[in-house]
Amino acid sequence: MNKDVISGKWTQIKGQAQAKWGDLTDDVFDVAEGDAKYLAGKLQEQYGWERERAEQEVRDFERTL
């Protein structure tokens, strides 16, 4: 699924993302609005992951959509 599709369907996808990464707040998802880089940065910050792991998590999530 490409970035434009994710951004366009973010309202529906947001619930799935919140279920996967429950430690992130609603505010993070509201600001992210489908921005993979922002979301990866917040995952890195919240979970203490390396940048590559956070980006991989987001890519894996995108593939499940």
N, C-alpha and C positions, 0 to 999 in steps of 0.2 A: 504494500500500500504506500503510495507516495505522500510526500509532505502536504501537498494541497488537499488531498482527500482526508488525511488525518486532521488537519486544521479545520476543515469543513464539518467534520463529524465529531469534533472534540467533545461536545456535550454528551454524546452517547458513549464515547470511548473513555471519558474521564472516570466513570464508575468502575470500569475494569482496571484502570490504572490505580485508582484508590484502593481497590481490593488487593492488588499485587504489592503495592508499596504503602501500606497502612500508616507508616510513621510520617509520611509527608502530609502536610495540612491542606485543607481545601484551598487556602490562599495560594499555595504553590501551584496547584492544578489550574486555578483560575488565571494566574499570571502566565503559566506555560502555554495555554491554548494551542497545544500541539507542537510546540517548539522543542524538538528533540535535544538540542544542545543545552537549552535552559534546564530541561528536565534531568538530563544526565548530570549537569552541574549540581543540581539540588540533591540528587541521589548520592553523589560523591560527598557532598557536605554532610548530609544527614547520616549516612551509613559508614562514612570513613573509607569508602572504596577508592581505588586508584581510578584515574580518568578512563583508562581503557575498559575496566570492568563495568563502570557506570554506563559508558557508551554501548557496550555489548548487551547489557541488561535492556536498554531502550531498544536496540535493534532486535533482540529476541522478542520483546513485547510486540513490536511492530509486525513481526512475522506471524504472530498469533491472531492478528486482526483479520 
